[in-house]
Amino acid sequence: MPLRPYAALVLTLALAACGRDNAESTALTATPPAAPAPTATPPTPPETPVAAAPQAPLPATDLDAILAGDWRDPANVARDIWRHPKETLGFFGVTPDQRVLEISPGRGWYTEILVPLLRERGHYVGAVSDPAAAPDERMRDYFTKSNADLRAKLAARADVYGTVELRQIDGARPDFGPAGSIDTVLTFRNVHNWLMAGQAQAMFKGFYAVLKPGGVLGVVEHRAAGDVPPGDKSGYVGQEQVIGLAQAAGFAFEASSEINANPADTKDHEAGVWSLPPSLRLGDKDREKYLAIGESDRMTLRFRKPAAPAAP
């Protein structure tokens, strides 16, 4: 992509997520996350897609420059070894000319990458939780502060982010915008919160409605050893459960990748997934053990909205 003069500078935002770190990506009903902490060197499992369809690669020069951008929070950069943004976005087929909807940007971990990538030729939309739709005063205050913090973050580097579109969403009745208006929907570690809030089916139906025919839904989520029961509060979700939710909404399951897997995660922690970095909710208790495990084992799944049938 040819760089305009200001674009060169650009290259050097809950609904809901998790202490999920989501500590940085907050879901509609997520407990406010703890601050990130240093982590151990992660395993590097190979990507193993199933039933894969060819994906257009990201322009390496653009994304590499964005990942090295001085606007990125150093604590976020330190987590690239766990979150694999380049490989993850490539697996989802994100390209700079797309209209991309990110669900629950939270503290803006992926927003720091997606907005600059899409600013010149595409369009970024962030879906944030509407405080007016919060179930109680505590969550209303949390959503209000989270949204204000994200807006302040983006405004502080308007030279990089420009004007960013944020849409406030009621997770019980999500309306993500005009039907068929988005190329790719991305959600990072939010599904467990929607299940706990009884909103998962509505959310996946909303994704299906806003995507264009042929559009992609990319899901990253903490992976349980198997399906979790109703009311589970571990933060993990069964991979087949997520696939079932998407298929029930009309999506076709296209491929999975192990790029965000962590075989060292035993998934049986006292405080659930939040025992692990970056949350480390147990404080000093077994801290070294959890640092040695690193961040959670995560499924990375790609779904596609079926293309419109050919005209007779």
N, C-alpha and C positions, 0 to 999 in steps of 0.2 A: 504494500500500500504506500504510495508516495507520500512523503511527509511534507506538510505545510510548515512554515517556520515555527508557528506556535505548537504544532503537533509534536515537534521534536522535544520540546519541553514537557509536553504531556506524557511522553513515553519515558524519562530519566529518573442501596445504595448499592406482635408476632402474630406476620400472622403468628408464628410461633416457632423454637428449636430446643436447645438444651443447655444446661450448665455446660450443655451441648455446645458445649463450651459456651455449648453450642455456644460454650462460654461466650461465644461471640455471635451466634446465630440464635435468637431467642424465639420460642414458639408462643402460640396464643396463651397457653397456660403455664409456661415454664417458670420455675423459680429463678429469680435473678442469679446469674452465674457468678462464680468466684473468679478472682483474677488469675491470669495464666501463670504458670510456673515452669521452670526449666525441665526438660524431659530428656530421656535417654535416647541413644541412637536407635532408630526403628528398624524392623526387618524390611526387606525390599522384595515382597512377593511379586511374581510375574503377573502381568495382565492376562487373564484367561477368558476372553469373551466367548459366549455361546451364541449360536445362530447369528453370527455377526453380519451386519451389512456394511459395505464400504462407507467410510466417513471422510468428509473433506477435512484435510489437516488444517490446523491453525497456522497462520503465517508466523513462523518461528521467530523472526526478527522482532515483530511487534510484541508478541507475548513475552519474550525474553526481556525486552526492554521494560515492559510494564512491571514484570516481577522484580526488576531491579530498581523500580522507581523510588525516588526519595520521599514521596508522599506516603508510602506504606509504613504502617506502625512496625517498628522493629520486633515487637513481640509477635506480630502476625507473620513476619518474614521467618522468624525462628521456627514456626510451625509448618512451613512448607514441606519439611521432611516427613510429616505425618499426613498432610492434607493433599499433597501432590496436585497442585492446581493446574499445572500445564497438562499433565496426563489426564486428569479428570475432565477438564473442559474439552480436550481433544476427543476423549471417548464419547462425550455427549454430542460431539459434532458442532460445537459453538464456533461461529465465524463472525468476523467483525461487521458484516452487513446485515446481521439478524436483529429482530425485535425479541429481546430476552426479558422474561419476567422472573425475578428472584423472589422467593417466598421467605419472609422473615429475615431481612438482612441483619438484624441484631446490631452488633457493634460495627458491622461493615467489613468483615474479613474478606468475603468474596467481592463486595462492592468496590473495594479498592482496586480490584483487578478488572471487573466486568465493565465498569463505567468508562474508564479510559479505552478499553478495547473496542467498545461499541460507539464511542462518541462521534467519530468522524463519519461513519457510513451506516451505522445501525441505530438502535435505540434501546436504552435500559429503562425498565420499570421495576421499582421495589414495592412489594406488598407488605405493609406494616400493620400492626394491630391497632384498631380504632379504640382509643381509651373509653369512649362512650359505650362501647359494647362489652367492656370488661365485666366479669362476674361479680367483682367486689371492689371495695375502695383501694385495697392494697394493690391489686393488679392494675386498676385504673391509674394509680400514681406511677406504677412501674412502667406501663406502656407510655404514659405521657413523658416521663424522663428519658426512656429509651429512644423514643422518636425524636425528642429534642436534641439528644446527644448525637444521633446520626445526622440530623440536619446541620448541626454545628460543625461536625467533622467534614461534611461535604462543602459547606460554605467557606471553611477555612482554607481550602485549596480549590477555589473556583477556577483557577487557571488550569487545573487538571480535570476537574469533574464537570465544569459548566453548570447548566441548570438540569437537575436530576428530577425525574418524575417519581414521586412516592404516592401510592394509593393506600388509603386507610380501609381496612377490611374487617368485617364482622365474621369471625371464624365459623359461627353457627349458620350463617347465610352468606357465604363468600361470593362476591361479585368482582371478578378480576378485570373487568373491562369488556369492550365489545367482543361479541362472539367471533372466533376465527381471526383474531387480530395479532396473535403472538406466534413466533416461530419456535421458541424453546422456553419451557418452564423448568426452573431449577429449584430444588429444595434440599437443603443440607441439614440432616439430623433434626427433623421436625415431626416425623410420623408418630413417634411415641407420645408426644404431647397431645396430638389430635386424638389418638386412641383414648388417652386418659380423660379427655374432655368430651368424648363422644362426637367428635367433629370430623373424623377421618373420611367417612363416606362423602360428606358434603364437600370437603376440600378436593378430593380426587375428581368429583363431578365438575367442580369449578375449573380445575385445570383442563379437563377435556373440553369444556365449553369455550374457553378463551383461546385454545390452540387452533391454528390453521389445520385443515386436513393435511396429513403427512407430517405434522409438527411433532417435536420430541419432548417427552417428560424425562428429566434426569433426576434420580433420587439417590442420595447418600444417607445412610442411617446406621446407627449402632445395631449390630447383628447379634441376636440371641442364638442360643444353641438350637432352638426350635420355637414353635409358636408359643407366645406368652398368653396367659389367661386374662380374662377381663379384670380390670382393676390393677393389673401389674404396674408397679412403680419403679422398676429397675432401670428404666431408660432404654432398655434393649427391646427389639422387635424381631420376630421371626421373618426370615427372608421370604418364605412362602406366603406369610400374611400380607406383606407389602405387595407382592405380585398379585395376590388375590384381590386386594383393594383396587389396584390399578385396572385389572381385567374386568372387575365388576362395573367400573366406570366406563368401559368401552375400549381401553387401551390394549394394544398388542404388546406382549413382552418380547423385546428384541434381543437384548444381550445383557450379560453381567460381566463385571471385571473385578479382579482381586487387587487392584492397585491400592486400595485403601484398607486392605486386610491387615490384621495383626494377630498371628497365631499365638502370641504370648498372652493374649487377653483371655482369662479363664471365665469371665462373665458371671462370677459368683461373689461379687464384692459386697461388703457390709452396707455401703451407701450407694449401691448400684453403680452405674456408669460414672457417676459423679465422684466416686472414690479415686478415679484415675485423673491424670493430668488432662486438661489444664485446671480442672476444678479443685482436685485434691481436698474434697469436702471434709475428710477426717483429720485435716491438719497434720500434726506430726505423727499421728498413729499410723504405723506401717508405711510411712511416707517413702522410705527408700525402696520398699517393695513395689509400690505403685509407680514410682518414677522409673524403676527398672522395666516394668511392663510397658509403660508408655501409654499413648492414647488408645482409644477403643478399637476393637475389630469392627470394621464397617463394610456393609454391602454397598456396591455401586451398581445401579440398575438403570438400563435405558429402555424406555417404552415409546411407542409411536402411536399417534392417532391415525387410524386408517385413512388413506387418501379417499377423496370423494370418488364415487363410482363414475365411470366414463358415461358420457351422455349417449343415449341410444341413437 
